[in-house]
Amino acid sequence: MNISSLLLNQIIIMFILMGIGYILYKVGFISDQGSKDIGKILLYLVIPIVIINNFMIEFSAENVEALIHSTIISLICMVIAMIVSYVFFGKKDGIANFSSTFSNAGFIGIPLVQATLGSSAVFYISIMIVLINVLQWTYGVFIITNDSSVMSIKKIITNPIVIAVIIGLLAFVLQIRLPNTITTVFSHITSLNTPLAMIVSGVYLAQSDLKAMLVNRKIYLVSLMRLVIIPLITIIIFKFLPFGSIELKLAILITAACPVGSNVAIFAQAYNKDYHSAVEQVCMTTILCLITLPIIIMLATSII
């Protein structure tokens, strides 16, 4: 089975899980507060452990080179996304600009990379996830509010994903190894990432107005930027990059082609912006990625 087929199969599984979350919310088994609590478990426990776990590899010249390459390539991806999104949406629509720029690399990117390229490939996208989180709390907050004073360095430093990468890097460089019991616990916790992330996504979908979402032209423009234009430009740039393995580039491309990150809804709500529009953009791009992601990866495997 090729990577596009594996990716499509994984996306279908994730949509089934999202459907379970949708039903659980609709029948009252999950409340608004319950979904927020699950989101916190993902952000503060599951995703950090997934990242730390994947830094527990041999400190070798090959792995150090891969880390350097992934850092450079991730920076390139983020610059592409920021420029393209600003050109199309600029300051006039901060929510759309944020949505187009930042993908759901943590909740959706990690499970997809794990399923299609193997758990070890999460190592390649760890820096990308940190960059997304750092930029969301700085550039992202700025484009939503148009107020530089709300950017919080403290929130970046205390961000659990940033902390997890620092711990992971130390473990990688110092070659710290955990006892088998702890490793087994970590393995069980990392297996929670996909089901919990998609159940929360299903709750977001259940909270949105599907009819209004389907006729909103702006949502389709955001979807076009996030799922098609930015990934296609990224593929072209990757084609001419003289460094980085195919697997590394594909891992980062999967995260770069993911749907809108759910943090846009969190920020919109926190700063009294258009929360419902943000949720709809998250939901629509999550639905449409079922079509776009396998096509993007199929193109990438034939071009890069």
N, C-alpha and C positions, 0 to 999 in steps of 0.2 A: 504494500500500500504506500503510495507516494505521500509527500508532505501535505499537499493540498487536500487529499482525501482524508488524511488523519486530522487535519485542521477542521474540515467540514464536519466530520464525525464528532469531534470534541465540541464544536459550537452547537450542534444539535443536542448533545447531552446537556450542555449548559442552558440551552433554552428550555429543555424539559424541567430542569431544576428551577429555572426562573418561573416557569408556569406553576410549579408547586408553591413557590413563594407568593405568586399572584393569588392562587386559590386560598392559601392559608390566611392571607390578609382579608380577602373578601368574606370568608366565613367566620372571621373574628378570632382565629387561633393566634394570630400575630397582631399586636397593636402598633400604633405609631411609636410608642416608647420602646416596645419590644424590638422593632427594627433598628432603632437608634442604638440599643444595647448590643445587638448583634454586630452592627457597624463598628462599635467601640472594641468589641472582642477581636474583630478582624484587624483593626488599625493598631491596637496596642499589644496584641498577643500573637495572633496567627501570622500576619505578614512579616513582622520583625523576626520571628523564629524561622520562617521560610528563608529569609535572607541570610541570617546567621548560619543556618544549617548548610547553605550552599557555599559559604566561604571556608568550610571545613575540608579543604583540599590541600594537596601537596604544594608547598612553596617551591615552585620551579621556574626556570627562565621562561618556559612556554606559557605558564599561567600568568606570570607577571606581564609578559608581552600582551596576552589577551586582555588583561585588565586595563593596560594603557590604551590599547586599541579601542576597547569598548567605551572608555571615557571620552576619547576624541570623537568617535563616531556618534555617541549619544549627544555630545555638544552640538555636532553638526545637525543632527535631527531636530533638536530643540530650536536652533537658530532658524532652520527652514520653516518649522511650524509657526514660530513667532512672527516671522516676516510675512508669510503668506496670509496668516490670519489678520495681521494689522492692515495689510493692503486691502483686503476685502471688507473688513468691519471697522478698523480704526478705533477712534474714541467714541464714535456715535453709538455703538452697541457693545458695551463692555461684556455682557453676558455671552453674546455670540462669539466675540473675540476670544474670551476665556475658553469656551467650549471647543472652538476650533483648534486652539493651541494645545490643550492638555488632554492626553488620552487616559483611558482607564488602565494604566500599566500595572497597577497593583492587583486590583480585584479580578480583572479579566486577562491582562497580559501574562501574569505569572502562571495561572492554570493552563493557558494555551501553549506557552513555551514548554512547560513541563510535559504536557501530553504529546506534543509533536516532535520536540527535540531532545526530551529527557530532562530529568531534574537537574543535572549538572549544568545545563544551559542557563539556568536562572542566574548563575554567577555572571554571565555576560550582560544581563539587563539590570543588575543591582544599581549600578551607577546612574543609569537612565531613570530609574524610579526615584532615586535621591534628587536628581536634577529637577524632575517634575515637581516634587514636593517643595524644594527650595524656591523654585521659580513661582509656584502657585502662591506662596506666602509673601512674595515680594512683587514681582512683575504682575502676577495674576490679580492680587488684591488692588494694585494700582489701576489696572485697566478696568476693573469693575467699579471702583469708587472714584477714580480720577483724583485721588488724594494720596500723595506720597507719605503723609504722616501716619497712615494706618498700617504701614508695613512693619512687621514685627520680627526683629532678629531673634528675640527670645523664643518665639514660637518655632523658628527654624532650628535653633540649637536644641530645644526640648522635643522636637518632633521624633516620635518613636522609630520611624523608618531611618532617619538620619543617624540616630543613636545605634540602631541595629547594624548599619553598614560600618560605623566606626568600630563596634565590637567585632564584627565579622572580619574587618581588615586586620585588626590586632591579632585575632585568632589565626588568620591566614599567614601573617608575617612571622608571628612568634611560634607558629605550629602548635597551638594549644589543642589538645584533644580531650573530648568529654568522655566520661564513663559510659559504658554500654547502656546502662539503665536510662541515663539522661538522653542519650541518642535515640533510644526507643520512644521515649516520651515526646521528643521533638518530632519524630516521624509521625506519630499519631496526631499531633497538633497540626502539622503541615497538611495532612490529608483533609483537614476541615476547610481549607481555603476555598476550594471550588464550590462546594455545596452552600456554605454560608454566604459567600459573595453573591452567588446567583439568586439565592432566596431573598437577599436584601434588594437586589435589582428587580426581582418580581414584585416586591412591595412597592418600589418606586413606580413601576408600571401600573399597579393597581390603584395608585393614588392619582394618576393622571387622567385627563379627559381624552379618551382615544379618538373620538369623533373630531374634536377640535384640533388634535395633534395631526391627524391625517390630512387636513386641509390647510395647514399653516405653511406657507411658502418659505418663510424664513428658516424653519426647521430643516427643510430639504436643502437649502443653501448651506447651512451649517454641516449637515450630513455629507454633502458633496465635498466640502473643504476637508473635513476631518477624516472621511473614509476613502476618498478617491484622490483628490488633487494633491494633498500633502504626501500621502504614501507614494504616488506616482513620481513626484519630484524627488522624493527620497531614493527611490529605486534608480533613477537616472544618475543621481550623485554617487550612489554606491557603486554603480557600474564603473566609474572612473577612479574610485579610490584604490590606490596601489597597495593597501594594507588591510588586514582583517580577514579572517577565514569566512567562507561562505556560511557556515553554521552561525558564527557570531553576527554577521550581517542580517541573516534571516531572523535570529532571535530579537535583535533590536528593531527590525522592520515590523515584526508582529506587534510589538508594543507601540510602535509609531502609527500603526494602522488600526489600533483598537478604537472602540467608540468613546464618546465623551466621558471624561471622568466624573464620578458622582460628587466630587468636591465642589463643582460649580453650583450645585443646589445648596450645599452647606454654606458657601460664601454668600450666595444670593440672599439666603434667609438671614444670615448674620448681619448683612449690611443693608437690609430693607430694599433689595432690588427685586427684579421680576423672578420670584422663586418658581412659579408654575411654568414659565417658559424654560427655565433651567432644567427642571425635572423632565419636561417633554423632550428637550434636546438629548438628555441622557437616554431616555427610553427609546426614542426613534432611532438613534444611531446604534443602540444595542440590538434592536430588531434588524436593522438593515445590514449590520456587519455579518449576519448569516450569509448574505450574498457576496458582499464586497471582499471580506478577508480571504476566503479561498481563492478568489480571482487574483487579488493582489499578490498573494504568495505564489500562485502558479506562474504569473508573469515574472516575478522576481527570480524564481528558480531557472527560468529560461533566458533571463537577461544578465543577471549579475555574474 
